[in-house]
Amino acid sequence: MSTMLARIGRHRQRYENNLRLVSGCIPYRLTKGNDCETDNLESRVEVLMISSPNRDDLVFPKGGWEDDETLEEAACREALEEAGIKGKLNDTPLGVWEFRSKSRQDMCSLEGGCKGYMFALEVTEELETWPERENHDRRWLCVTEAFKLCRYEWMRKALENFLNMLKENWKQKYEAINELIESPSQTVSDCQIITPNLCIDHPSSDQRHGMMLSWFVTVKGLPLS
């Protein structure tokens, strides 16, 4: 049994204009592969969804934002309590949505209204036991499957925003690597002295370019010739 306890009750719950404030995340991981082209990134992404008690649908971890924690802390706490996961949270929200709580989707009153903030969480640890394990099973899914299983439009929009954010971040990393290859490094030429008694011959620009290219090819997992 888990020694951690989930928070219960709503005595610390935050509200805004009669809307319950909610924080959650889209947990994800990248499967192994050598291809870092942004066009193929989607095929390497898996997201984690959890089951809902007494319902057939799957959702992303989320819950009430309480008055003794930050929005980001609330998202991480809910991921731990509901899904038993820890990871690195991107502190830029994927978006903000207004929706109704699951138990009041079909009601016309204002009761049950929520304002939810969603984040991306790169999972680094999966616990064997967690506070709400009896209420939530977890399931890793490819993005295509996750889109099909999202019951609500706001969840699909959050997933779409997540993919766009991930592709943009990956594109920036990929372009930075290409820039290193195209632009010869100035690190060696700027350092004239390695030790007081050691002199070296600095490589030419072409040699430096070749060194960077060899390094990149090795990282990509391709043969050097």
C-alpha positions in Angstrom: 0.0 0.0 0.0 1.1 3.6 -0.7 2.1 5.7 2.3 1.2 8.8 0.4 -2.3 10.3 1.0 -4.4 12.2 -1.5 -5.9 15.5 -0.5 -9.6 15.3 0.2 -12.3 18.0 0.7 -12.5 21.4 -0.9 -11.9 23.7 2.1 -8.8 25.1 0.4 -10.2 25.1 -3.1 -9.7 28.2 -5.2 -12.6 29.8 -7.1 -12.9 32.6 -9.7 -16.3 34.0 -10.7 -18.0 30.9 -9.3 -15.8 28.7 -11.3 -13.7 26.0 -9.6 -10.1 26.4 -10.6 -8.5 23.2 -11.8 -4.9 22.3 -12.7 -3.8 19.3 -14.7 -1.3 18.0 -17.2 -0.7 15.9 -20.3 2.0 13.3 -19.2 4.2 12.2 -22.0 7.3 10.3 -23.0 9.3 9.9 -26.2 10.0 6.3 -27.4 13.5 5.5 -28.5 14.7 6.3 -32.0 17.4 8.1 -33.9 15.1 10.3 -36.0 14.7 13.8 -34.6 13.0 15.3 -37.6 9.9 17.3 -36.4 7.7 15.6 -39.1 8.3 12.2 -37.4 8.2 13.4 -33.8 4.5 12.6 -33.4 5.1 8.9 -34.1 7.6 8.8 -31.1 5.3 10.5 -28.6 3.2 8.5 -26.1 0.8 10.2 -23.7 -0.6 8.8 -20.5 -4.3 8.8 -19.7 -6.1 7.5 -16.6 -9.5 5.9 -16.1 -12.3 7.6 -14.3 -14.2 5.9 -11.4 -17.5 4.3 -12.6 -17.0 5.6 -16.2 -15.6 4.1 -19.4 -13.7 7.2 -20.6 -10.1 8.1 -20.1 -8.9 11.5 -19.0 -5.7 13.4 -18.2 -4.7 13.9 -14.6 -6.2 17.0 -13.1 -7.9 18.4 -10.0 -8.6 21.3 -7.8 -6.0 24.1 -7.4 -5.8 24.8 -3.7 -4.8 28.1 -1.9 -1.5 26.8 -0.4 0.2 25.9 -3.7 1.1 27.3 -7.0 -0.7 26.4 -10.2 2.3 24.3 -11.3 2.5 22.5 -7.9 -1.1 21.6 -8.2 -0.6 20.0 -11.6 2.3 17.9 -10.3 0.4 16.9 -7.2 -2.6 15.7 -9.2 -0.3 13.7 -11.5 1.2 12.0 -8.5 -2.0 11.4 -6.7 -4.1 10.2 -9.6 -1.5 8.6 -11.9 1.5 7.8 -9.7 3.9 9.7 -11.9 6.7 12.3 -11.4 8.4 14.3 -14.1 9.5 17.6 -15.5 6.7 20.2 -15.9 6.8 22.8 -18.7 5.6 25.9 -16.8 4.0 27.4 -19.9 0.3 26.5 -19.9 -1.0 24.7 -22.9 -4.2 26.7 -22.5 -7.1 27.6 -20.3 -10.5 26.1 -20.7 -13.9 26.4 -19.1 -15.9 23.2 -18.7 -18.3 21.4 -16.5 -17.3 18.7 -14.0 -17.9 15.1 -15.2 -20.8 14.5 -12.9 -22.6 17.6 -14.1 -22.0 17.6 -17.8 -25.7 17.3 -18.7 -27.0 19.9 -16.2 -28.0 23.4 -17.2 -27.2 25.2 -13.9 -24.0 27.1 -13.2 -23.1 24.6 -10.5 -20.1 22.4 -11.4 -18.4 24.9 -13.7 -14.6 24.7 -13.8 -11.8 26.8 -15.2 -8.9 24.5 -16.0 -5.2 25.1 -16.8 -3.3 22.3 -18.5 0.5 21.7 -18.7 2.9 19.3 -20.4 4.7 16.9 -18.0 7.6 14.8 -19.3 7.4 11.6 -17.2 10.6 10.5 -15.5 9.3 8.1 -12.9 6.3 5.8 -12.6 5.5 4.6 -9.1 4.2 1.1 -8.4 1.7 2.4 -5.8 0.1 5.8 -5.5 -2.7 7.4 -3.4 -5.6 6.9 -5.9 -4.5 3.6 -7.5 -7.8 1.9 -6.6 -9.7 4.6 -8.5 -7.5 5.2 -11.5 -5.8 2.8 -13.9 -3.2 4.4 -16.2 -2.6 3.6 -19.9 0.1 4.8 -22.3 -1.3 5.6 -25.8 0.0 6.8 -29.1 -1.3 10.3 -30.0 -3.8 9.0 -32.6 -5.4 6.7 -30.0 -5.5 9.5 -27.4 -7.3 11.8 -29.8 -10.0 9.2 -30.4 -10.4 8.6 -26.7 -10.7 12.2 -25.7 -14.4 12.6 -24.7 -14.5 16.4 -24.7 -13.5 19.0 -27.2 -11.3 20.9 -24.7 -9.2 17.8 -24.1 -8.6 17.4 -27.8 -7.6 21.0 -28.1 -5.2 20.7 -25.2 -3.7 17.6 -26.9 -3.4 19.6 -30.1 -1.7 22.5 -28.4 0.7 20.0 -26.6 1.8 18.5 -30.0 2.4 22.0 -31.5 4.4 23.0 -28.4 6.5 19.8 -28.5 7.2 20.1 -32.3 8.2 23.8 -31.9 10.6 23.0 -29.0 12.1 20.0 -31.0 12.4 22.2 -34.1 14.5 24.7 -32.2 16.8 22.0 -30.8 17.2 20.5 -34.3 18.0 23.9 -35.8 20.5 24.6 -33.1 22.4 21.4 -34.0 22.4 22.3 -37.6 23.7 25.8 -36.8 26.6 24.2 -34.9 27.4 22.1 -38.0 27.2 25.1 -40.4 29.1 27.5 -38.2 32.7 26.5 -37.2 33.2 26.5 -33.5 35.3 29.4 -32.2 36.0 27.8 -28.9 39.5 26.4 -29.7 40.8 29.4 -31.6 39.7 31.7 -28.8 41.6 29.7 -26.1 45.3 30.4 -26.8 46.7 28.8 -23.7 45.7 25.3 -22.4 48.4 25.0 -19.7 51.4 27.2 -19.1 53.8 24.7 -20.8 51.6 23.3 -23.5 51.3 24.6 -27.1 48.9 23.2 -29.7 48.3 23.6 -33.4 44.9 25.0 -33.9 42.8 23.2 -36.6 41.7 25.0 -39.7 38.1 26.1 -40.3 37.6 23.1 -42.7 39.0 20.7 -40.0 36.7 22.1 -37.4 33.8 21.7 -39.6 34.7 18.1 -40.3 35.0 17.4 -36.5 31.5 18.8 -35.9 30.1 16.8 -38.7 31.6 13.6 -37.5 30.2 14.3 -34.0 26.7 14.9 -35.4 26.7 11.8 -37.5 27.7 9.7 -34.5 24.9 11.2 -32.4 22.4 10.5 -35.2 23.6 6.9 -35.2 24.8 6.9 -38.8 28.0 5.4 -40.2 30.9 7.9 -40.5 31.6 6.9 -44.1 
